[in-house]
Amino acid sequence: MTGPADITSALRRARLPVGNESALQEALGRALERAGVAFEREVRISAADRIDFLAAGGIGIEAKARYPRRAIYRQLERYAQQDAITSLILVTGTAIGLPAQINGKPIYHVSIGRASL
């Protein structure tokens, strides 16, 4: 089974676009497929929330090309409240600091801004 640290490592090695969220999601899908990660796209995890990718084992992956930090954190906080989510991976071009966990769920971060320098 591929865990969140393995997926995070694979995504950090991928070339991902910074500016366009739609292009970022497409590139993420291809990177996950190349890494052999089983996933679903645009999965509804609550009445109000739909996560970009949900990998086996409840690993949620959210893509944010450029987005306000506070809004990103609030969204991750909502996702971490859901039973379907066991851990979260944020892939973003926004410079953001995150705690190791939110609501007891491990948080991983892939900075695409850093990779494009």
BANU-77667 format. One record per atom (N, C-alpha, C): atom name; x, y, z. Coordinates in nm, 4 decimals, padded with zeros to 6 digits. Last residue first. Layout:
N
<r><a>CA</a><u>X</u><v>Y</v><w>Z</w></r>
...
END
This chain:
117
<r><a>N</a><u>01.1347</u><v>02.7136</v><w>-00.9167</w></r>
<r><a>CA</a><u>01.2423</u><v>02.8128</v><w>-00.9095</w></r>
<r><a>C</a><u>01.3639</u><v>02.7690</v><w>-00.9875</w></r>
<r><a>N</a><u>00.9419</u><v>02.5196</v><w>-00.9033</w></r>
<r><a>CA</a><u>00.9522</u><v>02.5918</v><w>-01.0303</w></r>
<r><a>C</a><u>01.0633</u><v>02.6962</v><w>-01.0301</w></r>
<r><a>N</a><u>00.9436</u><v>02.4195</v><w>-00.6472</w></r>
<r><a>CA</a><u>00.9925</u><v>02.3321</v><w>-00.7543</w></r>
<r><a>C</a><u>01.0139</u><v>02.4086</v><w>-00.8851</w></r>
<r><a>N</a><u>00.8226</u><v>02.6257</v><w>-00.5040</w></r>
<r><a>CA</a><u>00.9629</u><v>02.5955</v><w>-00.4794</w></r>
<r><a>C</a><u>01.0207</u><v>02.5126</v><w>-00.5941</w></r>
<r><a>N</a><u>00.5617</u><v>02.5998</v><w>-00.5967</w></r>
<r><a>CA</a><u>00.6342</u><v>02.7229</v><w>-00.6180</w></r>
<r><a>C</a><u>00.7832</u><v>02.7020</v><w>-00.6047</w></r>
<r><a>N</a><u>00.4695</u><v>02.3628</v><w>-00.5012</w></r>
<r><a>CA</a><u>00.5057</u><v>02.3666</v><w>-00.6431</w></r>
<r><a>C</a><u>00.5756</u><v>02.4968</v><w>-00.6785</w></r>
<r><a>N</a><u>00.5108</u><v>02.1913</v><w>-00.2173</w></r>
<r><a>CA</a><u>00.5197</u><v>02.3286</v><w>-00.2647</w></r>
<r><a>C</a><u>00.5613</u><v>02.3280</v><w>-00.4106</w></r>
<r><a>N</a><u>00.3152</u><v>01.9785</v><w>-00.0482</w></r>
<r><a>CA</a><u>00.3999</u><v>01.9801</v><w>-00.1673</w></r>
<r><a>C</a><u>00.3961</u><v>02.1223</v><w>-00.2215</w></r>
<r><a>N</a><u>00.2669</u><v>01.8479</v><w>00.2718</w></r>
<r><a>CA</a><u>00.2656</u><v>01.9673</v><w>00.1875</w></r>
<r><a>C</a><u>00.3636</u><v>01.9512</v><w>00.0719</w></r>
<r><a>N</a><u>00.0427</u><v>01.6764</v><w>00.4940</w></r>
<r><a>CA</a><u>00.1645</u><v>01.6779</v><w>00.4125</w></r>
<r><a>C</a><u>00.1524</u><v>01.7935</v><w>00.3140</w></r>
<r><a>N</a><u>-00.0906</u><v>01.6051</v><w>00.8085</w></r>
<r><a>CA</a><u>-00.0921</u><v>01.6962</v><w>00.6945</w></r>
<r><a>C</a><u>00.0438</u><v>01.6920</v><w>00.6262</w></r>
<r><a>N</a><u>-00.2846</u><v>01.3664</v><w>00.9916</w></r>
<r><a>CA</a><u>-00.1546</u><v>01.4137</v><w>00.9420</w></r>
<r><a>C</a><u>-00.1701</u><v>01.4987</v><w>00.8158</w></r>
<r><a>N</a><u>-00.5467</u><v>01.4605</v><w>01.2079</w></r>
<r><a>CA</a><u>-00.5118</u><v>01.3975</v><w>01.0801</w></r>
<r><a>C</a><u>-00.3787</u><v>01.4543</v><w>01.0304</w></r>
<r><a>N</a><u>-00.6252</u><v>01.6019</v><w>01.4306</w></r>
<r><a>CA</a><u>-00.5697</u><v>01.4689</v><w>01.4499</w></r>
<r><a>C</a><u>-00.5306</u><v>01.3953</v><w>01.3230</w></r>
<r><a>N</a><u>-00.6971</u><v>01.8515</v><w>01.3295</w></r>
<r><a>CA</a><u>-00.8013</u><v>01.7635</v><w>01.3826</w></r>
<r><a>C</a><u>-00.7524</u><v>01.6195</v><w>01.3947</w></r>
<r><a>N</a><u>-00.4009</u><v>01.8386</v><w>01.1582</w></r>
<r><a>CA</a><u>-00.5207</u><v>01.9207</v><w>01.1769</w></r>
<r><a>C</a><u>-00.6304</u><v>01.8238</v><w>01.2175</w></r>
<r><a>N</a><u>-00.0448</u><v>01.8235</v><w>01.2023</w></r>
<r><a>CA</a><u>-00.1781</u><v>01.7626</v><w>01.2020</w></r>
<r><a>C</a><u>-00.2849</u><v>01.8711</v><w>01.2123</w></r>
<r><a>N</a><u>00.1715</u><v>01.9872</v><w>01.1730</w></r>
<r><a>CA</a><u>00.1893</u><v>01.8464</v><w>01.1370</w></r>
<r><a>C</a><u>00.0551</u><v>01.7741</v><w>01.1277</w></r>
<r><a>N</a><u>00.0612</u><v>02.3031</v><w>01.0267</w></r>
<r><a>CA</a><u>00.0981</u><v>02.2170</v><w>01.1396</w></r>
<r><a>C</a><u>00.1151</u><v>02.0730</v><w>01.0903</w></r>
<r><a>N</a><u>00.2138</u><v>02.4937</v><w>00.7629</w></r>
<r><a>CA</a><u>00.1059</u><v>02.4098</v><w>00.8138</w></r>
<r><a>C</a><u>00.1535</u><v>02.3312</v><w>00.9350</w></r>
<r><a>N</a><u>00.2632</u><v>02.7860</v><w>00.5769</w></r>
<r><a>CA</a><u>00.3122</u><v>02.6992</v><w>00.6829</w></r>
<r><a>C</a><u>00.1941</u><v>02.6217</v><w>00.7384</w></r>
<r><a>N</a><u>00.2898</u><v>02.8658</v><w>00.2346</w></r>
<r><a>CA</a><u>00.2057</u><v>02.8448</v><w>00.3521</w></r>
<r><a>C</a><u>00.2786</u><v>02.7544</v><w>00.4515</w></r>
<r><a>N</a><u>00.2740</u><v>03.0051</v><w>-00.0765</w></r>
<r><a>CA</a><u>00.3644</u><v>02.9858</v><w>00.0377</w></r>
<r><a>C</a><u>00.2797</u><v>02.9773</v><w>00.1642</w></r>
<r><a>N</a><u>00.1065</u><v>02.8387</v><w>-00.3318</w></r>
<r><a>CA</a><u>00.0964</u><v>02.9408</v><w>-00.2282</w></r>
<r><a>C</a><u>00.1937</u><v>02.9079</v><w>-00.1151</w></r>
<r><a>N</a><u>00.0969</u><v>02.6296</v><w>-00.4946</w></r>
<r><a>CA</a><u>00.1966</u><v>02.7291</v><w>-00.5285</w></r>
<r><a>C</a><u>00.1951</u><v>02.8443</v><w>-00.4298</w></r>
<r><a>N</a><u>00.0381</u><v>02.2985</v><w>-00.3587</w></r>
<r><a>CA</a><u>00.0058</u><v>02.4385</v><w>-00.3825</w></r>
<r><a>C</a><u>00.1264</u><v>02.5217</v><w>-00.4239</w></r>
<r><a>N</a><u>-00.1163</u><v>02.0321</v><w>-00.2270</w></r>
<r><a>CA</a><u>-00.0237</u><v>02.0636</v><w>-00.3355</w></r>
<r><a>C</a><u>-00.0560</u><v>02.2056</v><w>-00.3786</w></r>
<r><a>N</a><u>-00.1575</u><v>01.8631</v><w>00.0704</w></r>
<r><a>CA</a><u>-00.1850</u><v>01.9883</v><w>00.0013</w></r>
<r><a>C</a><u>-00.0759</u><v>02.0099</v><w>-00.1027</w></r>
<r><a>N</a><u>-00.2918</u><v>01.5731</v><w>00.1832</w></r>
<r><a>CA</a><u>-00.1758</u><v>01.6258</v><w>00.1129</w></r>
<r><a>C</a><u>-00.2207</u><v>01.7515</v><w>00.0402</w></r>
<r><a>N</a><u>-00.4096</u><v>01.4210</v><w>00.4831</w></r>
<r><a>CA</a><u>-00.4271</u><v>01.5174</v><w>00.3743</w></r>
<r><a>C</a><u>-00.2927</u><v>01.5567</v><w>00.3159</w></r>
<r><a>N</a><u>-00.5686</u><v>01.1238</v><w>00.6130</w></r>
<r><a>CA</a><u>-00.4566</u><v>01.2177</v><w>00.6057</w></r>
<r><a>C</a><u>-00.4799</u><v>01.3076</v><w>00.4851</w></r>
<r><a>N</a><u>-00.8201</u><v>01.0170</v><w>00.6160</w></r>
<r><a>CA</a><u>-00.7261</u><v>00.9711</v><w>00.7190</w></r>
<r><a>C</a><u>-00.6026</u><v>01.0611</v><w>00.7256</w></r>
<r><a>N</a><u>-01.1563</u><v>01.0840</v><w>00.5477</w></r>
<r><a>CA</a><u>-01.0185</u><v>01.1326</v><w>00.5336</w></r>
<r><a>C</a><u>-00.9330</u><v>01.0817</v><w>00.6497</w></r>
<r><a>N</a><u>-01.4068</u><v>01.0050</v><w>00.6163</w></r>
<r><a>CA</a><u>-01.3501</u><v>00.9468</v><w>00.4947</w></r>
<r><a>C</a><u>-01.2029</u><v>00.9819</v><w>00.4766</w></r>
<r><a>N</a><u>-01.4802</u><v>01.1662</v><w>00.8308</w></r>
<r><a>CA</a><u>-01.4356</u><v>01.0298</v><w>00.8586</w></r>
<r><a>C</a><u>-01.3689</u><v>00.9649</v><w>00.7376</w></r>
<r><a>N</a><u>-01.3770</u><v>01.5071</v><w>00.8397</w></r>
<r><a>CA</a><u>-01.4538</u><v>01.4009</v><w>00.7747</w></r>
<r><a>C</a><u>-01.3942</u><v>01.2633</v><w>00.8019</w></r>
<r><a>N</a><u>-01.2147</u><v>01.7027</v><w>00.9284</w></r>
<r><a>CA</a><u>-01.3246</u><v>01.6643</v><w>01.0163</w></r>
<r><a>C</a><u>-01.4012</u><v>01.5441</v><w>00.9633</w></r>
<r><a>N</a><u>-01.0449</u><v>01.7664</v><w>00.7246</w></r>
<r><a>CA</a><u>-00.9909</u><v>01.6838</v><w>00.8325</w></r>
<r><a>C</a><u>-01.0973</u><v>01.6429</v><w>00.9337</w></r>
<r><a>N</a><u>-01.2005</u><v>01.9464</v><w>00.5755</w></r>
<r><a>CA</a><u>-01.1738</u><v>01.8122</v><w>00.5226</w></r>
<r><a>C</a><u>-01.1288</u><v>01.7177</v><w>00.6336</w></r>
<r><a>N</a><u>-01.1865</u><v>02.1723</v><w>00.7428</w></r>
<r><a>CA</a><u>-01.3155</u><v>02.1068</v><w>00.7160</w></r>
<r><a>C</a><u>-01.2942</u><v>01.9634</v><w>00.6678</w></r>
<r><a>N</a><u>-00.9093</u><v>02.2217</v><w>00.7251</w></r>
<r><a>CA</a><u>-00.9714</u><v>02.1970</v><w>00.8547</w></r>
<r><a>C</a><u>-01.1067</u><v>02.1265</v><w>00.8383</w></r>
<r><a>N</a><u>-00.8800</u><v>02.2819</v><w>00.4568</w></r>
<r><a>CA</a><u>-00.8160</u><v>02.1616</v><w>00.5106</w></r>
<r><a>C</a><u>-00.8771</u><v>02.1230</v><w>00.6453</w></r>
<r><a>N</a><u>-01.0253</u><v>02.5253</v><w>00.4579</w></r>
<r><a>CA</a><u>-01.0710</u><v>02.4127</v><w>00.3771</w></r>
<r><a>C</a><u>-01.0093</u><v>02.2814</v><w>00.4286</w></r>
<r><a>N</a><u>-00.8672</u><v>02.6815</v><w>00.6269</w></r>
<r><a>CA</a><u>-01.0069</u><v>02.6533</v><w>00.6644</w></r>
<r><a>C</a><u>-01.0602</u><v>02.5334</v><w>00.5875</w></r>
<r><a>N</a><u>-00.6300</u><v>02.6925</v><w>00.4721</w></r>
<r><a>CA</a><u>-00.6309</u><v>02.6287</v><w>00.6031</w></r>
<r><a>C</a><u>-00.7727</u><v>02.5916</v><w>00.6458</w></r>
<r><a>N</a><u>-00.7200</u><v>02.8349</v><w>00.2453</w></r>
<r><a>CA</a><u>-00.6656</u><v>02.6997</v><w>00.2321</w></r>
<r><a>C</a><u>-00.6739</u><v>02.6271</v><w>00.3663</w></r>
<r><a>N</a><u>-00.7885</u><v>03.0784</v><w>00.3638</w></r>
<r><a>CA</a><u>-00.8934</u><v>02.9973</v><w>00.2998</w></r>
<r><a>C</a><u>-00.8468</u><v>02.8528</v><w>00.2818</w></r>
<r><a>N</a><u>-00.5350</u><v>03.1650</v><w>00.4447</w></r>
<r><a>CA</a><u>-00.6401</u><v>03.1420</v><w>00.5445</w></r>
<r><a>C</a><u>-00.7519</u><v>03.0542</v><w>00.4874</w></r>
<r><a>N</a><u>-00.3995</u><v>03.1967</v><w>00.1957</w></r>
<r><a>CA</a><u>-00.3572</u><v>03.0987</v><w>00.2977</w></r>
<r><a>C</a><u>-00.4674</u><v>03.0654</v><w>00.3971</w></r>
<r><a>N</a><u>-00.5632</u><v>03.2199</v><w>-00.1187</w></r>
<r><a>CA</a><u>-00.5334</u><v>03.2811</v><w>00.0115</w></r>
<r><a>C</a><u>-00.5043</u><v>03.1747</v><w>00.1191</w></r>
<r><a>N</a><u>-00.3854</u><v>03.0674</v><w>-00.3915</w></r>
<r><a>CA</a><u>-00.5081</u><v>03.0803</v><w>-00.3130</w></r>
<r><a>C</a><u>-00.4722</u><v>03.1447</v><w>-00.1796</w></r>
<r><a>N</a><u>-00.2856</u><v>02.9023</v><w>-00.6736</w></r>
<r><a>CA</a><u>-00.2621</u><v>03.0251</v><w>-00.5959</w></r>
<r><a>C</a><u>-00.3930</u><v>03.0537</v><w>-00.5233</w></r>
<r><a>N</a><u>-00.3518</u><v>02.6156</v><w>-00.6867</w></r>
<r><a>CA</a><u>-00.2447</u><v>02.6825</v><w>-00.7611</w></r>
<r><a>C</a><u>-00.2006</u><v>02.8090</v><w>-00.6876</w></r>
<r><a>N</a><u>-00.4168</u><v>02.3548</v><w>-00.4964</w></r>
<r><a>CA</a><u>-00.4448</u><v>02.4983</v><w>-00.4950</w></r>
<r><a>C</a><u>-00.3293</u><v>02.5688</v><w>-00.5646</w></r>
<r><a>N</a><u>-00.5475</u><v>02.0358</v><w>-00.4452</w></r>
<r><a>CA</a><u>-00.4615</u><v>02.1201</v><w>-00.5288</w></r>
<r><a>C</a><u>-00.5089</u><v>02.2645</v><w>-00.5217</w></r>
<r><a>N</a><u>-00.5457</u><v>01.7744</v><w>-00.2117</w></r>
<r><a>CA</a><u>-00.6085</u><v>01.8994</v><w>-00.2549</w></r>
<r><a>C</a><u>-00.5073</u><v>01.9845</v><w>-00.3299</w></r>
<r><a>N</a><u>-00.6120</u><v>01.4500</v><w>-00.1330</w></r>
<r><a>CA</a><u>-00.5136</u><v>01.5354</v><w>-00.1989</w></r>
<r><a>C</a><u>-00.5868</u><v>01.6564</v><w>-00.2548</w></r>
<r><a>N</a><u>-00.6505</u><v>01.2156</v><w>00.1289</w></r>
<r><a>CA</a><u>-00.7068</u><v>01.3247</v><w>00.0505</w></r>
<r><a>C</a><u>-00.5961</u><v>01.4127</v><w>-00.0060</w></r>
<r><a>N</a><u>-00.6597</u><v>00.8871</v><w>00.1823</w></r>
<r><a>CA</a><u>-00.5607</u><v>00.9938</v><w>00.1667</w></r>
<r><a>C</a><u>-00.6186</u><v>01.0999</v><w>00.0732</w></r>
<r><a>N</a><u>-00.8062</u><v>00.6549</v><w>00.2299</w></r>
<r><a>CA</a><u>-00.8562</u><v>00.7832</v><w>00.2796</w></r>
<r><a>C</a><u>-00.7571</u><v>00.8975</v><w>00.2728</w></r>
<r><a>N</a><u>-00.7197</u><v>00.4243</v><w>00.1094</w></r>
<r><a>CA</a><u>-00.6860</u><v>00.4430</v><w>00.2502</w></r>
<r><a>C</a><u>-00.7297</u><v>00.5768</v><w>00.3064</w></r>
<r><a>N</a><u>-00.6529</u><v>00.5589</v><w>-00.2124</w></r>
<r><a>CA</a><u>-00.6860</u><v>00.4447</v><w>-00.1275</w></r>
<r><a>C</a><u>-00.6400</u><v>00.4705</v><w>00.0151</w></r>
<r><a>N</a><u>-00.7239</u><v>00.9115</v><w>-00.2525</w></r>
<r><a>CA</a><u>-00.6464</u><v>00.7900</v><w>-00.2778</w></r>
<r><a>C</a><u>-00.6907</u><v>00.6814</v><w>-00.1804</w></r>
<r><a>N</a><u>-00.9012</u><v>01.1506</v><w>-00.3963</w></r>
<r><a>CA</a><u>-00.9063</u><v>01.0659</v><w>-00.2779</w></r>
<r><a>C</a><u>-00.8385</u><v>00.9355</v><w>-00.3145</w></r>
<r><a>N</a><u>-00.8760</u><v>01.4872</v><w>-00.5041</w></r>
<r><a>CA</a><u>-00.8377</u><v>01.3473</v><w>-00.5222</w></r>
<r><a>C</a><u>-00.8536</u><v>01.2747</v><w>-00.3892</w></r>
<r><a>N</a><u>-01.0295</u><v>01.7189</v><w>-00.4278</w></r>
<r><a>CA</a><u>-00.9807</u><v>01.7001</v><w>-00.5648</w></r>
<r><a>C</a><u>-00.9476</u><v>01.5546</v><w>-00.5952</w></r>
<r><a>N</a><u>-01.3333</u><v>01.6898</v><w>-00.2398</w></r>
<r><a>CA</a><u>-01.1875</u><v>01.6938</v><w>-00.2442</w></r>
<r><a>C</a><u>-01.1401</u><v>01.6593</v><w>-00.3854</w></r>
<r><a>N</a><u>-01.6019</u><v>01.8790</v><w>-00.1572</w></r>
<r><a>CA</a><u>-01.5574</u><v>01.7829</v><w>-00.2573</w></r>
<r><a>C</a><u>-01.4050</u><v>01.7972</v><w>-00.2688</w></r>
<r><a>N</a><u>-01.8515</u><v>01.9685</v><w>00.0793</w></r>
<r><a>CA</a><u>-01.7110</u><v>01.9570</v><w>00.0397</w></r>
<r><a>C</a><u>-01.6855</u><v>01.8443</v><w>-00.0602</w></r>
<r><a>N</a><u>-02.1118</u><v>01.9707</v><w>00.1737</w></r>
<r><a>CA</a><u>-02.0554</u><v>02.0962</v><w>00.1238</w></r>
<r><a>C</a><u>-01.9160</u><v>02.0823</v><w>00.0625</w></r>
<r><a>N</a><u>-02.1693</u><v>01.7137</v><w>00.2536</w></r>
<r><a>CA</a><u>-02.2688</u><v>01.7849</v><w>00.1727</w></r>
<r><a>C</a><u>-02.2101</u><v>01.9098</v><w>00.1083</w></r>
<r><a>N</a><u>-01.8541</u><v>01.5456</v><w>00.2015</w></r>
<r><a>CA</a><u>-01.9614</u><v>01.5972</v><w>00.2875</w></r>
<r><a>C</a><u>-02.0600</u><v>01.6683</v><w>00.1956</w></r>
<r><a>N</a><u>-01.7041</u><v>01.4489</v><w>00.0014</w></r>
<r><a>CA</a><u>-01.6775</u><v>01.3925</v><w>00.1342</w></r>
<r><a>C</a><u>-01.7736</u><v>01.4468</v><w>00.2398</w></r>
<r><a>N</a><u>-01.6990</u><v>01.3691</v><w>-00.3303</w></r>
<r><a>CA</a><u>-01.7782</u><v>01.4410</v><w>-00.2301</w></r>
<r><a>C</a><u>-01.7568</u><v>01.3724</v><w>-00.0953</w></r>
<r><a>N</a><u>-01.4154</u><v>01.3851</v><w>-00.5287</w></r>
<r><a>CA</a><u>-01.4968</u><v>01.3000</v><w>-00.4419</w></r>
<r><a>C</a><u>-01.5681</u><v>01.3857</v><w>-00.3377</w></r>
<r><a>N</a><u>-01.2439</u><v>01.4334</v><w>-00.7644</w></r>
<r><a>CA</a><u>-01.3613</u><v>01.5129</v><w>-00.7266</w></r>
<r><a>C</a><u>-01.4604</u><v>01.4311</v><w>-00.6434</w></r>
<r><a>N</a><u>-01.1255</u><v>01.1041</v><w>-00.8510</w></r>
<r><a>CA</a><u>-01.1222</u><v>01.2506</v><w>-00.8616</w></r>
<r><a>C</a><u>-01.2540</u><v>01.3113</v><w>-00.8172</w></r>
<r><a>N</a><u>-00.9562</u><v>00.8393</v><w>-00.6825</w></r>
<r><a>CA</a><u>-01.0770</u><v>00.8911</v><w>-00.7475</w></r>
<r><a>C</a><u>-01.0636</u><v>01.0421</v><w>-00.7506</w></r>
<r><a>N</a><u>-00.6732</u><v>00.6131</v><w>-00.7152</w></r>
<r><a>CA</a><u>-00.7424</u><v>00.7326</v><w>-00.6661</w></r>
<r><a>C</a><u>-00.8719</u><v>00.7556</v><w>-00.7428</w></r>
<r><a>N</a><u>-00.3758</u><v>00.4391</v><w>-00.6646</w></r>
<r><a>CA</a><u>-00.5185</u><v>00.4251</v><w>-00.6938</w></r>
<r><a>C</a><u>-00.5911</u><v>00.5462</v><w>-00.6336</w></r>
<r><a>N</a><u>-00.0620</u><v>00.5062</v><w>-00.7960</w></r>
<r><a>CA</a><u>-00.1535</u><v>00.5361</v><w>-00.6861</w></r>
<r><a>C</a><u>-00.2980</u><v>00.5213</v><w>-00.7340</w></r>
<r><a>N</a><u>00.1562</u><v>00.4854</v><w>-00.9658</w></r>
<r><a>CA</a><u>00.0787</u><v>00.3658</v><w>-00.9346</w></r>
<r><a>C</a><u>-00.0181</u><v>00.3828</v><w>-00.8193</w></r>
<r><a>N</a><u>00.2852</u><v>00.7026</v><w>-01.0573</w></r>
<r><a>CA</a><u>00.3334</u><v>00.6485</v><w>-00.9300</w></r>
<r><a>C</a><u>00.2570</u><v>00.5223</v><w>-00.8879</w></r>
<r><a>N</a><u>00.1312</u><v>00.7629</v><w>-01.2793</w></r>
<r><a>CA</a><u>00.2699</u><v>00.7167</v><w>-01.2997</w></r>
<r><a>C</a><u>00.3261</u><v>00.6520</v><w>-01.1731</w></r>
<r><a>N</a><u>-00.1004</u><v>00.8553</v><w>-01.1411</w></r>
<r><a>CA</a><u>-00.1059</u><v>00.7341</v><w>-01.2236</w></r>
<r><a>C</a><u>00.0334</u><v>00.6768</v><w>-01.2454</w></r>
<r><a>N</a><u>00.0035</u><v>01.0885</v><w>-01.0261</w></r>
<r><a>CA</a><u>-00.0463</u><v>00.9815</v><w>-00.9404</w></r>
<r><a>C</a><u>-00.0543</u><v>00.8499</v><w>-01.0160</w></r>
<r><a>N</a><u>00.0609</u><v>01.2345</v><w>-01.2580</w></r>
<r><a>CA</a><u>00.1695</u><v>01.1992</v><w>-01.1656</w></r>
<r><a>C</a><u>00.1270</u><v>01.0850</v><w>-01.0730</w></r>
<r><a>N</a><u>-00.1964</u><v>01.2688</v><w>-01.3664</w></r>
<r><a>CA</a><u>-00.0953</u><v>01.1933</v><w>-01.4407</w></r>
<r><a>C</a><u>00.0179</u><v>01.1475</v><w>-01.3494</w></r>
<r><a>N</a><u>-00.3103</u><v>01.4245</v><w>-01.1597</w></r>
<r><a>CA</a><u>-00.3692</u><v>01.2968</v><w>-01.1974</w></r>
<r><a>C</a><u>-00.2690</u><v>01.2088</v><w>-01.2710</w></r>
<r><a>N</a><u>-00.1448</u><v>01.6512</v><w>-01.1749</w></r>
<r><a>CA</a><u>-00.1460</u><v>01.5680</v><w>-01.0542</w></r>
<r><a>C</a><u>-00.2026</u><v>01.4297</v><w>-01.0841</w></r>
<r><a>N</a><u>-00.2183</u><v>01.7527</v><w>-01.4235</w></r>
<r><a>CA</a><u>-00.0810</u><v>01.7060</v><w>-01.4034</w></r>
<r><a>C</a><u>-00.0708</u><v>01.6171</v><w>-01.2794</w></r>
<r><a>N</a><u>-00.4841</u><v>01.8249</v><w>-01.3624</w></r>
<r><a>CA</a><u>-00.4559</u><v>01.7273</v><w>-01.4684</w></r>
<r><a>C</a><u>-00.3166</u><v>01.6674</v><w>-01.4513</w></r>
<r><a>N</a><u>-00.4391</u><v>02.0165</v><w>-01.1621</w></r>
<r><a>CA</a><u>-00.5134</u><v>01.8942</v><w>-01.1319</w></r>
<r><a>C</a><u>-00.4879</u><v>01.7863</v><w>-01.2360</w></r>
<r><a>N</a><u>-00.3012</u><v>02.2120</v><w>-01.3113</w></r>
<r><a>CA</a><u>-00.2374</u><v>02.1481</v><w>-01.1965</w></r>
<r><a>C</a><u>-00.3073</u><v>02.0163</v><w>-01.1640</w></r>
<r><a>N</a><u>-00.4978</u><v>02.2934</v><w>-01.4886</w></r>
<r><a>CA</a><u>-00.3781</u><v>02.2270</v><w>-01.5415</w></r>
<r><a>C</a><u>-00.3037</u><v>02.1538</v><w>-01.4296</w></r>
<r><a>N</a><u>-00.6680</u><v>02.4111</v><w>-01.2965</w></r>
<r><a>CA</a><u>-00.7165</u><v>02.3023</v><w>-01.3811</w></r>
<r><a>C</a><u>-00.5991</u><v>02.2226</v><w>-01.4391</w></r>
<r><a>N</a><u>-00.5073</u><v>02.6165</v><w>-01.1911</w></r>
<r><a>CA</a><u>-00.5503</u><v>02.5049</v><w>-01.1065</w></r>
<r><a>C</a><u>-00.6005</u><v>02.3857</v><w>-01.1870</w></r>
<r><a>N</a><u>-00.2229</u><v>02.7643</v><w>-01.3125</w></r>
<r><a>CA</a><u>-00.3594</u><v>02.7288</v><w>-01.3485</w></r>
<r><a>C</a><u>-00.4025</u><v>02.6042</v><w>-01.2715</w></r>
<r><a>N</a><u>00.0511</u><v>02.8134</v><w>-01.2228</w></r>
<r><a>CA</a><u>-00.0479</u><v>02.9185</v><w>-01.2411</w></r>
<r><a>C</a><u>-00.1933</u><v>02.8794</v><w>-01.2565</w></r>
<r><a>N</a><u>00.2280</u><v>02.5871</v><w>-01.1980</w></r>
<r><a>CA</a><u>00.1953</u><v>02.6725</v><w>-01.0840</w></r>
<r><a>C</a><u>00.0687</u><v>02.7551</v><w>-01.1054</w></r>
<r><a>N</a><u>00.2522</u><v>02.2388</v><w>-01.2897</w></r>
<r><a>CA</a><u>00.2353</u><v>02.3808</v><w>-01.3240</w></r>
<r><a>C</a><u>00.1863</u><v>02.4619</v><w>-01.2045</w></r>
<r><a>N</a><u>00.5025</u><v>02.0074</v><w>-01.1932</w></r>
<r><a>CA</a><u>00.3639</u><v>02.0500</v><w>-01.1809</w></r>
<r><a>C</a><u>00.3531</u><v>02.1988</v><w>-01.2113</w></r>
<r><a>N</a><u>00.6872</u><v>01.7315</v><w>-01.2221</w></r>
<r><a>CA</a><u>00.6848</u><v>01.8698</v><w>-01.2724</w></r>
<r><a>C</a><u>00.5384</u><v>01.9113</v><w>-01.2775</w></r>
<r><a>N</a><u>00.7535</u><v>01.5314</v><w>-00.9272</w></r>
<r><a>CA</a><u>00.6806</u><v>01.5595</v><w>-01.0517</w></r>
<r><a>C</a><u>00.6940</u><v>01.7056</v><w>-01.0914</w></r>
<r><a>N</a><u>00.8608</u><v>01.5030</v><w>-00.6781</w></r>
<r><a>CA</a><u>00.9497</u><v>01.4777</v><w>-00.7918</w></r>
<r><a>C</a><u>00.8844</u><v>01.5131</v><w>-00.9262</w></r>
<r><a>N</a><u>00.6458</u><v>01.5434</v><w>-00.5128</w></r>
<r><a>CA</a><u>00.7559</u><v>01.6407</v><w>-00.5059</w></r>
<r><a>C</a><u>00.8539</u><v>01.6224</v><w>-00.6216</w></r>
<r><a>N</a><u>00.4990</u><v>01.3140</v><w>-00.5634</w></r>
<r><a>CA</a><u>00.4498</u><v>01.4419</v><w>-00.6158</w></r>
<r><a>C</a><u>00.5581</u><v>01.5492</v><w>-00.6112</w></r>
<r><a>N</a><u>00.6514</u><v>01.1216</v><w>-00.4255</w></r>
<r><a>CA</a><u>00.6333</u><v>01.1103</v><w>-00.5711</w></r>
<r><a>C</a><u>00.5892</u><v>01.2435</v><w>-00.6310</w></r>
<r><a>N</a><u>00.6209</u><v>01.2194</v><w>-00.1615</w></r>
<r><a>CA</a><u>00.7538</u><v>01.2091</v><w>-00.2222</w></r>
<r><a>C</a><u>00.7438</u><v>01.2024</v><w>-00.3744</w></r>
<r><a>N</a><u>00.3457</u><v>01.1864</v><w>-00.1270</w></r>
<r><a>CA</a><u>00.4056</u><v>01.3195</v><w>-00.1184</w></r>
<r><a>C</a><u>00.5420</u><v>01.3206</v><w>-00.1863</w></r>
<r><a>N</a><u>00.3310</u><v>00.9077</v><w>-00.1400</w></r>
<r><a>CA</a><u>00.2633</u><v>00.9885</v><w>-00.2421</w></r>
<r><a>C</a><u>00.3233</u><v>01.1289</v><w>-00.2446</w></r>
<r><a>N</a><u>00.4760</u><v>00.8412</v><w>00.0918</w></r>
<r><a>CA</a><u>00.5192</u><v>00.7925</v><w>-00.0396</w></r>
<r><a>C</a><u>00.4592</u><v>00.8769</v><w>-00.1516</w></r>
<r><a>N</a><u>00.3173</u><v>00.9614</v><w>00.2878</w></r>
<r><a>CA</a><u>00.4569</u><v>01.0063</v><w>00.2724</w></r>
<r><a>C</a><u>00.5117</u><v>00.9634</v><w>00.1364</w></r>
<r><a>N</a><u>00.0726</u><v>00.8196</v><w>00.2621</w></r>
<r><a>CA</a><u>00.0795</u><v>00.9624</v><w>00.2296</w></r>
<r><a>C</a><u>00.2224</u><v>01.0140</v><w>00.2118</w></r>
<r><a>N</a><u>00.1461</u><v>00.4928</v><w>00.1113</w></r>
<r><a>CA</a><u>00.1014</u><v>00.5827</v><w>00.2167</w></r>
<r><a>C</a><u>00.1180</u><v>00.7282</v><w>00.1768</w></r>
<r><a>N</a><u>00.0475</u><v>00.2226</v><w>-00.0730</w></r>
<r><a>CA</a><u>00.1189</u><v>00.3495</v><w>-00.0802</w></r>
<r><a>C</a><u>00.0608</u><v>00.4449</v><w>00.0235</w></r>
<r><a>N</a><u>00.0849</u><v>-00.1201</v><w>00.0000</w></r>
<r><a>CA</a><u>00.0000</u><v>00.0000</v><w>00.0000</w></r>
<r><a>C</a><u>00.0886</u><v>00.1254</v><w>00.0000</w></r>
END
